[in-house]
């Protein structure tokens, strides 16, 4: 038998063994696609190995079809996927699926177009006998285009398919199929992003580039942390380093955390490298991703820019991987396989002998500690380009605002005055609130009942129904019943976890009282409030709700960059990476949203977000200012963020993590057990914990829990969690695998997150 190991796209499933029948003369290579039977289905899988170990009694099924005679997925990427599956405790099919383009299950995902060209007969004797005027006109067009014309172009010029068919029958034209690659750059790049190639580097930039260049030239695995304040010119260092690496004959991968950052970065790279740039992110159509992926695989590009999944891009000569905003939680995937793009990038670079540059103004504690310990080379940029000053930061104590102005205050008096001043000077403003929607809860003033999701343990968020007026909802106002019913239909209550939605009720479902009120503020409400406060201003919003339509995000950012928008309201999508020189004011509506979460990383996230968003101000010739509204102005993460003092924050936060034995001092694995009832979930979790705590085990870790998860119910299932905490990840993973293997029926009910960023 000729046996191969195949990864198939089935959750949690390990590699399967198949026999290659002799009707296929050659074994498909590692990385090739094959069609194989899985149960009653036939699936497209990827070959990940040859001659797997199989016992004599193992029933082995035959491969049905070999789709590739050369690797579709490079062998190096297959090995990377194996590591991801092992480290993050996922099925190999889950990991391979992330690395493949969305059209990989088809033999060819290419889009083709029909090209029509004149044949040699036309040049020797075009023959006018029997030709209609339309046919003669078509032949005239083709005679002027020796390479041929697309049939769609001829159709637009009035030459239909029937005319072409008749000419082909007479042998006067020939038709061929030609690959038509979809180019996403035309709509993805910001038109006015232009690289200033004449600007000299600052002394710090020049020193940073020299250090990184020396590391790249070694041709060996290296990791560097580029720690630069906001506006210090990290992007220009990236570009010049990438140019140097490409001159050495190697390729560059640039990862960014948000799709929102990809257009501007892609435009800068396009200006430096021309057409030898590819982009990879989920906002592209399936066809665009396929064509870009194939360009990378063929070696037609020198630079790839994309979000976390681009770490699996099929580059053959990787010499440099840049992870911009390396601290960002977007690099961590929240579904299986729960990999971290930054960490996978480091593993890939180690295998390929490449340099990894981790760039950030607010590095993660893990990366900064590695740099402090000498594991990474630390490179610093402490000053902004052109010696521009960092934005000044003012704290507004919202407890005082509420005491003087009432509890309905959204924008403080200080921020209102500052916005009015910037508008009068024709400067731009960014307003951040990291919470989308209009209001965050609906409750009854009579009985206190809250309108909650029937599937998840969360309050429903109020959203304005699309296409309706921007007026505030009338809940709690006395008006005629019919009018109130009509108004209430304009508002939807939605769960941000399971996407359940319903009309906002006009009366309490528990006590039937008509005294419903809304609490909390989202970006939509801030946008509406600013429109009312500043009717002359052009206000736009950027969050997941407002930019769902394809191309909407690029449109808004382009208009803001062009000065066609005065105030940009948004979530964390606007807080990092963007460079808008006209922005001189940043307002933070509620700086302490994340501090109340039951998560040991809450202070770190708050510090990073505030520092990043303050860095959007004052990046041009005029000085910038940030006004931060908070209920807890004395909290250390907010205090040091206002001073943009990373060193102090790191020392304070690391001391807290050491005292509590939290990462990066130790490693953590989060296991969430799901059940139809709480008792079901709790019982299953307790069974696994008993297995882990068996007296015969000598394990270098402790188990915390089980206990109800902070988000106790999600998508109709109850959730109980426990943690493994220790210093040896391999031993922790091995013990957890053994526990799951001892109770295989529980495995599909357990979600494993190695090195979690979110413990909710």
N, C-alpha and C positions, 0 to 999 in steps of 0.2 A: 504493500500500500504506500501511496505517496501522500503523506499527511501534512497539513498546514494548520496554523492557528489563525483564527479569524475573529476580529472584533465586529460585532453587529450592534446596531442602534437600539438596544433594549436596556432600559434602566437597570443599573446594579449588576448586570450580567457580566461574568468573566469571559475570557476568550473561549471560543468553541473550536473543537477539532473536526476537520473535514478531510475526506479523501479526494484527491484530484484524479478523475478517471483518465485512462490512457488515450481517450479521444482528444485530450488536450496534450499536445506533444511536450510542452515545457511547463514546469512549475511556475505559477505566477509569482513574481518577485515580491519581497516585502514592500508594502505600500500600494500594491495593486488592488483594484476593486474586483470583487467576485459576487455572483448571485448564489445564495445558499439557502437551504430550507431551515426554518426555525419554527418548530412546532408545525402548525398547518399553513404557515405563511412562507413566502419567499422574500428575503430581504437582501439589500446590497450591503456587504460588509467589506472590511479592509484587512488584507493579509498582514499579520504582525510577526509571523515567524514560521520556520520550516521544521519538520521532523519533531513535533511536540511529543512528549511522553504520553503514551496511551497504553492502558493495560490490555491484556489479551481478551478480556471480556467486554471491552468498551465497544459499544455500538457506534460506528462511524458512518455518517451519511455522506453522499457525494456532492461535490460542487456542481451546480447546475450550469453556470456560465462564467467564463473569465472575461472581464470587461477590459482589462488592460494587460498589455504585454511588457510594459515598463512601469516603474513606480508612479502612481498617480500622486501619492503623498510621499515626500522624500523620507528616506529611512531615518534621518536624524530627527525629523518631526515625530515619526512613529515612536522612537525611543523617548522623546520628550513626553509624549502622551502616556507612555507606560509609567514614567516617573510620576506624572500628575495623578494617574489612577491609583498608584501605590500610596503616595504621600497623603492625598486627600480622601482616601478610602472610598473611591468611586469605581464604577464598572469601567473596564477599558473601552467599551463602546461609547460610554458617556464622554470620555476624554477624547477619543478619536473624532466623535461628532462635532466637538468644538473646533477642531483643526480643519475640518473639511468645509468647502464652500457650500451654500445651500442647495445648489443644483447637482451635487455630486452623485446623487442616486440615479441620475440619467447618464447614458453613454456619452452624450455631448450636451453641454449646457449652452453652447454657442448660439447666438442669433445670427442668421444668415440673410443676405439680401441677393436679389437676382440682378446680375449684370448682363446687359445686352451690348454686343459688339458686332461691327460689320465683319463679314468673312472676306477672304481674298477674292471671291467671285465679284464682290462689289467693285474692287479696284480695277479688275480686268474688263468686266462687262456688266455694268449695273443693270442694263436692260430696262428700257422704259415701257416695253410692251406689256400690257395687262396690269400695270401698276396704277393704283389709285393716287390721286394727289396727296392723300394723307400718308400713303406708304412712301412716296417720293420724299415727302417732307421728313419722315422719320429717317430715311437713308441719308439725307443731307445732314441731319444732326449727328448721326453716327460717323459719317465720313470726317466730320470735324473733331471727333473724339476717338482717336485710335485705340485708347485703352477701354473704351466702352462707357456706357452710362447706366446708372441704376434704373431699373424698370419704374421705380417710383418717380424718378425725375422725368422720364418720358411721359408717364401718366399725367403728371402735373402740366406738361406741355401739350396735352391733348392727344397723346398717342396711347391708345388703349391696348389691352392684352390681346385682343383679336387681331389687330393690325400686326403686332409682333409675331404672333403665331403663324400668320399667313406668310410673312417674310421668312420665317425660319423654315417653313415647308419648302420654299423655293431655294433655300440654301444661301440666302443673302445675309442673314444674321445668325449669330450663335448666342446661346445663353449659358451662363455659368453661375454657380452659387459661390458667393464670396463671404467670408466671415466678416460680420459687422460688429465690432467691439463697441460696447456702450461706454461713453466717456462721462463720468460724473463730475468732472472738474468744471464744466461750463456753468453748472448751477451750484456747485459746492463751494467754490472759492469766492471770497469777498473781492469785488472788482477793484476796490481802492486800497487794498493791502499791497504796498510797494516797499521793497527792501531798500534801505539807504546804504548802498555799497560804498559810498565815499566817506562815511563817518569812520573816524579812527577809533580804535578800541581805547577804553580807559586803561590806566595802568593795572587795575585789578583784573579787568577782562583779559588783558594781554598775558598777565602772569598765570591766570587760570587756564587759558588756552594752551600756554606752553607746557604746563604740568600735565594736562589731559592728553596733549599730543604725544608727549614722551611715553605715557602709559599705552596709548594706542599703537605706537610704533613698535612696541615690544612683541606684538602679535601673540600675546598670552592673555589668559584670563585675569582681569583686574576689575575692581569695583571702586568707584569714586563717588563721593557725596558732594555735589555742587550746592553749597548752602549760600544762597544769595538773597538779600532783602528784595522786596517787591520793587520792580522798576530798575534793578541793577544790571539788566542786560543779559540774562541767562540765555535767552533765545538766540541772540547773535553769537554767543559762544557755541551753542549747539550747531548753528549753521556752518560756522567756520571749521569746527572740528569735523563735521560731516564731510565737508569738501576735502579736507586732508585725508580722511579715511578712504574716500572714493578714489583719490589719486593713488592710493596704495593698492588699488585693485580690489577692495573689499566693499561690502554693502552695509547700509545703515537702516536701522529700525528705530523709529521715534514713536513712543507711546504717549498718548494724552488721556486724561481721565474722562473727559466729557466729549460727547459728539459736538457740543457747542464750540469747543476749541478747535476741532479739526479743520473747518473751512479756512480760518485765518492762517493757521500753521501750514496747511497744504498750499495756500497761495504763496507764502514766503518760500517754501521749498521749491515750488514750481518756478518761481523767479530765479532761483539759484541753479536748479538742475534740469530745467526744461521739462520735456516729456518723460524723462526717466524717473518719474515719481508716481507711486501708486498709493491709493488710499483704501483702507479697510475699516468699516464700521457698520453697525446694524441699521443705520438710517438709509443706506443704499438699497436699491432694489436687489432682488435675488440675482437678476441678470448682470447688474453692474458689479456686484460682489464677485460673481463668477468670473467675469472678464478681467477684473483687476487681479484676482487671484491667479488666473492663468498667465497674465503678463509677468507676475512675480515668479511663478514657477518656471517660465521659459527663460528667465534671466534678462528680460527686457527693461528692468528698472534697477536703479542704484539705491533708491531710498523708498521706504514704506512708512507711511504715517497712519496711525489708527488708534482705536481704543483697545481695551484689554485683550480681546480675542486676536488682535493682530500679532500678539507675541508668538502665535503659531504660523505666521506667514512663511511660505516655503522658499525663503532665501537660501541660496547655496553657499554664499561666501560672507557670512555675517562677521563684520569686524567691529561694529559699534551698536550698542543698544542704549537709547536714551529713554529714561522714564521720567517724564516731566510731571511736576506736582506729585511726587512719589508717595506722599502721605495720604493721598485722596482715597476715600473708602470705595469709590467707584471701581477701583482696580480689583476689588474682591467680588467674585461672582456669588450671587445669592441663591443659586440653584445648582444642582449637581452637574458637573464636578465643581465644588466650591473652592476654586483655585484663586490665588492672588497673583495678578498679572506681574507685579514687581518681582515677586519671589520666583515665579516661573522664568522671568527674563534673566535672572541671575543664574539659575540652573542651566538655561540654554547657553548663556555666554560661557559658562564653565566648560560645557561640552564642546563648544566651537572655538574656544580660544579668543574670545572677544572682550572688549572693554564695555562695562556697564557704567553709565553716568546717571545717578539718581539726583534729580534737581528739585529744589524746593526752597521756599522762604521759611517754611515751618515744617521741618522734617519730622517724620514719625519718630517716636521714642526709640523704636527698634533700630532704625537706620542711624540715628544720631549716636546711640550707644555703641553700635558697631564701629562708627568712625572714631569715637572717643577711645575705644579699646584698641585701635590700630588695625582692625580687620578691613576697613575701608580707608582709602585716601581721602582726606577732608580738604576741600577747596572752597574758599570763602570769597564772597563779594559783599562787602559791608556798606558800600555806598551806591547810591543811584547814579545812573549815567548823567553826564553834564553836571554832576554834583547837586542835583535837585534834592531838596529836602523831603523827608518823609512827611506824610500828611499829619497835621496836628489832630489830636483826638480829644473830643469833649464828651464826658459822661453826663447823662441826664437821668436823675433818680426819678423813676416813674411813680414811686410811692408819693413823692411830693406833688407830682403833676396830678395824680388822682385826688389827692387831698384838696388841692386848690381848684381843679377844673372839673372834677367828677370822674366816675369810673369809665365813661365812654370815650375817653381820650385815646386817639390812635396815633396822631402825630403831635409831638410836644411843641410848645411855643418856640423853643430854641430852634428846632428843625424847620418849623414853618417859616420863621424869619430868615433862616439861612437859605432855604429854597427860594424864597421871594428875592433875596439879594442876588443869587446866582442867575435867576431868570432875567432880572433887570440888566445884568451884565452879559447876557446871551451865552452863558456857560451852561454846561450840562450837569445833571444830577443822577446818581444811582441810588435807589432805595431798596434795601434788602430786607426780606422777611422769609425765613426758611420754612414756610408753611403755605401750601397752596390751598385754593378754595376761597370761599367767601367768609363763612363762619365755621367754627370748629365743633359746635354742638348746638342742639335744640333741646330745651328743657321746659318743663311745666312749672310756672310760678306757684301753682296751687299745691301740687303733691310732690314736686321735685323730681319726677320721673324724667329720665334722659332718653332721647331717641337713639337707640343703639342698633348696630348691625345684628341681624338675626343669626349670622354665621360666625362672627368674630367678636372678641371682647373689646370692642372699641366703639366710641361714639361716631355717628355718621357726620361727615363734613358736608356743609351746605355749599352747593354750586349753583351758579346762574345757568339756566337752560340756554342753549345756544340759540342765537338769532333773536333774543328778546331784549327788552329795554334794560338799561343799566341802573335803573332806580333801585333803592334799597327795598328789601322785602318788608311787607307790612305787618309781620307777626307782632301781636301784642297791641296793635292799634285798633281802636273802636271804629268799625265801618260796617256797611251793610254786608250781610252774609254772602250774597251773590258776588259782590265785588271782591270780598276776601277770598272766596273760592277761586275766582279767576286769577287773582294775584298769586295765590299759593301754588298754582300750577306752573308758574314761571320759575320755580325753584326746585332743585333736586337735592336730595340727601344721598350721599354716596360714600361707600366704604373704599378706602384706598388700598385695602389688602385683597379683598375678593371681588371688588367692582360691583357689588350689590348696589342698587339704587332704587329710590322710590320718591314720589312726590313728597315735599315737606307737608306734614299734616296740618290741618287748620284747627284741630282740637287734640287734646291729650288722649292718647290711646288707652291710658290707664284710668283716668278719672273723668274724661270727656270735657274737661274745662277748656275754654277757648283762650286761656292765658299762656300761650307759648312764647318763649323768648329765645333769642340766639345769643350765644356766648362765643368769645374767641374771635380772632382776626386772621384772615388769610390774605394772600396776595391780591385776590380779586377785590376784596373790600378795601384794601389800601389803594389800589388803582382808582376805584370809584371815589374814594374820599379825596384823593389828590386832584381828580378832575373837578370835583366840586369846589375845592379850595383855590385851585388855579385854573379857571376855565379857559384862560388864554394859552395855557401850556399844551404842548403835544406830549401826551402820556401814553406809553406802551408798556405791556407786561410780557415777561418771559418766564414761563413755568411749563410743566408738562401738559397742562390743560390748554394753554394758549398756542402752543407750537406743535400740536398733533399733526396738522396738515403738512404734507411733505414740502419742504422748502420754506416753511413759515419762519423758522428760527433764523435762517440765513438772511431772509428779507428784513426782519426786525433789526438784527445786528448791523446789517449794511446801512439801513436808514439811520441808525444811531451813530454809526461811524461817520456818515456823511453830514451829520448835524441836522437831520430832518426830524429828530425826536429830542425833546427837551429833558424829559424825566423817564428813566427806565426803571421799572419796578420788577423785581424777580426774586427767585429762590437762589440757592447756591450755584445754579447754572451761570449766574452773572458774576460770581464772587471771585473767580480766579482765572488767570491766564489772559484775559482781555486787556488790550492796550488802547484806551480811548483818550487822546490828549486833551480833549475839551472838557473832560470830567474834572471838576474842582471840588465837588461835594459828594460824600457818601453818607447816607442815613441808614442806620440799623434800627428797625422798628422794635424788635424784641430780642435782645442779645442773649437772653438766658433761657430760650426755649429748650435747649438740649440739656441744661443742667439738672432738670428734674427727673431725667430718665434713670432707671435702675441699671446703669451701665458704667463700668469702671473707666471707660474712655470718654465720658461726658465732658470733663474739663478739657481734655486734649482737643476734642472736636470743637468746642467753643472757642478756645484760643486760636486754633488754626483758621476757623471761619472768619473771626473778627479781624485777625491780622491780614488775611488775604483780601477781604473786602475793603478794608481801609487802604490797602495798596492800590486800589483802582483810582484813587484820587491823586491829583497833582502830578500826573505823568507827562504833562506838557510844560509849557513855559510858565504857567501860573501855579502858585502854591495851592495845595489841596488841604481839605479838612474832612474829618469824619465825626459825625455826631452819633453816639451810641446810646440808645434808650434801654434801660434795664431796671429791674426790680432789686437786683443784688449788685450794686456798684462796688461793694467791698470784696466780692469774690476774687480770689487771686488770679484765676484764669482771665478774667475781664480786666483786672488792673494791669497785668503784665502785657496783655494784648494791646492795650492802649499805648503802652510804651514801646511796643514791638520788641520786647526784650526776651528773645528766645532762650538765652542761657539761663536766666532766672527761672523761667517756666520749667525748663528741663530739670533743673536741680530740685525744684519743689515737687514736681510731679513724680520724678523718679524716686524720691524719698517716700512718697505716698505708696507707690507701687511696691517698693521693697518691704514696707511695713505690712502690707496686705498680701504679699506674695502673689502679685499679678504680673502678666507680661509687661515688659520684656525680661523680667527677672526669672520667670518660669514660663513653661509652655502650657497651653490650655487646649483642651478638646471639649467641645460642647455637643452633647447628645440630647436630642429632643425626641421623645416618644409620643406618638399620636394614638388616640383611641376614640371610639364612638361616645364613650362616657368618661368622666374624670376617673372613676374607679378602674376602668379598663386600662387607661393610660398609666395611672399610678401603679397598678399591679404589674404591668409589663416592665416599667422602669425599675421597680423594686427587684424583679427577677434578675435583670441584667446587672444591677448593682451588687446583688448577693453573689453573682458569678464572679464579678471583678474583685470582691472582697473575700473570696474563698481563702481559708486559712493556709492552704497549701501554696498559695502564691507568694512569691517574694518579689514584689514589684516596687520600683522606685517612684511611686506617685501616690497621690491620695485621691479619693472620690468624694465630691461634694454633692449632696443630694441623695435621692431625688426630691424635687420640690416643684410646686406649680410654676410653670413658666410665667414671666411677667405678662406676656400676651397669651392668656390662658386658653383661649379658643380661637382657632383660625380656620376659615373655610369649612366650618361645621365640625371640626375635629377638636377634641380637648388635647391639651399639650402639657406634658410633664418633662422636666429636664434634669440632667445631672452633668457634672463636669469632672474631667480628669485633669489633675494639675500636677506637673512634675517637670523634670529637667531633661528627660530622655523620651523624645517623641516616638522613636521607633518602638520602644517597649510599651508605651501607652497604646499605640495603634495595634500592636500585636495582641495585647490583652483584650482590647475591645473587639477585635476580629474573632478571637477565641470565644468570647462571651456570646457574640452574635451567632457563631457557628454552632454553639451548644443549644441555641434556641432559634432555629432557622425560620420558624413561622413569624417571629417578631421582626425580622430584618427589614421587611418592606414598610414597617411602621416607624422606623428609626431614621432620623436625619442626623448625619454626622458632619460637624464643621470643625476642621482642624485649623488652629490659629484663627479663631473667630474675631471679627471686628465688631460684630453686633451680637449681644447675648440676650436679646429680647425674645 
